[in-house]
Amino acid sequence: MNFGKLSLLAFFLILCGVQCKKSAPTNTTVVSGKEIVTNAEGLSIKKYENFSIVTISNSFPNSTEAYTYIFHKKNALIPDSLAKFTSLEVPVKNIIVTSTTHIPSLDMLDEMNSLVAFPNTNYISTTTARKRIEEGKIREIGTNQSLNTEVIIDMQPDVVVGFSVDGDKKAYTNLEKNGIKILFNSDWTEKTPLGKAEWIKLFGALFDKNKEAETIFNTIKTDYLQAVNLAKKATTQPTILSGSIYQDRWYLPQGNSWGAYFFNEANGNYLWKNTTGTGSLALSFETVLEKGKNADFWIGPGQFTRIDELLKSNENYRYFKAVQNKEIYSFSTKKGKTGGVIYYELAPNRPDLVLKDLIKILHPEVLPNYELYFFEKLN
């Protein structure tokens, strides 16, 4: 009787083992995933059930190299074909970022407690981050050009989110050789405001908060597009001058740059909108004066925070109509506790606020009850 029961049990165990082997999922192929990025050109996140394939390109201007990463949940089955890529278990618990533009994403996703170090913390303005810095919970790791790799290796973060302006990645290569996982962020090379803002989804993926990141971005995108439609209702298109003199050359946004894009979206007539390039023009004072003398507004006059300060640096600025009419607006007046310019940190993440500011400046009748967030009129 007992022998019969044992035999029957053995039969079922063998049967189960055969069936389990037949139904066990394979990890040799990758089925089609869902792309969750819509506006950013340098970021792709393909979402699967237990992992995501993250591809980052345009890590610096004219870069031809793309980086692929696998973000996966604990014990997730990853296809063999993806084994060659850097893998990262999510959600990450501690992170190092290297640009102030990364900070607002952590703040909006309520993940500031995950930030353990940053290069040159004085540049950070976000209040939640400053509090942790003052408490000694965010360590100083040098500068982005000269990272303190010894401290980073000692800290053993889950990931370091870095960037490269010119392709120099020596410090990051050294960290990788010592087992530190590096993730390159190229949000700064995006050409459109919404493209930059969508990089919050990269951090959403890192912290397994894809839905939260999607909701935040969609809200920003909706507000931004509504502002664009409001600007179209304006009946005038004021002329705009930008930039200022630095070492005998006047630097101002090129026609395809991020800044020039905003001027156009705000229904303004940026006088150098027809130039090509995404960086800055370097022109003589005389060239700018000839074209911009009668510009209605001067927006973004470098680091100047007062008109007398501007005139003291170069008295010839007085020949511009915008100076005579005191129609000069700057974002450099609003700074964080340790002197970091808030615009540099937050503006790429909140293009809706940047655009509303510019619409308020150029077409105040369209947004009568709105108060400037980043910009301020110079006195």
Secondary structure, 3 states (H helix, E strand, C coil): CHHHHHHHHHHHHHHHHHHHHHHCCCCCCCCCCEECCCCCCCEEEEECCCEEEEEECCCCCCCCCCEEEEEECCCCCCCHHHCCCEEEECCCCCEEECCHHHHHHHHHCCCHHHEEEECCHHHCCCHHHHHHHHCCCCEECEECCEECHHHHHHHCCCEEEECCCCCCCHHHHHHHHCCCCEEECCHHHCCCHHHHHCCHHHHHHHCCCHHHHHHHHHHHHHHHHHHHHHHCCCCCCCEEECCEEECCEEEEECCCCHHHHHHHHCCCEECCCCCCCCCEEEECHHHHHHHHCCCCEEECCCCCCCHHHHHHHCHHHHHCHHHHCCCEEECCCCECCCCCEHHHHHCCCCHHHHHHHHHHHHCCCCCCCCCCCCCEECC
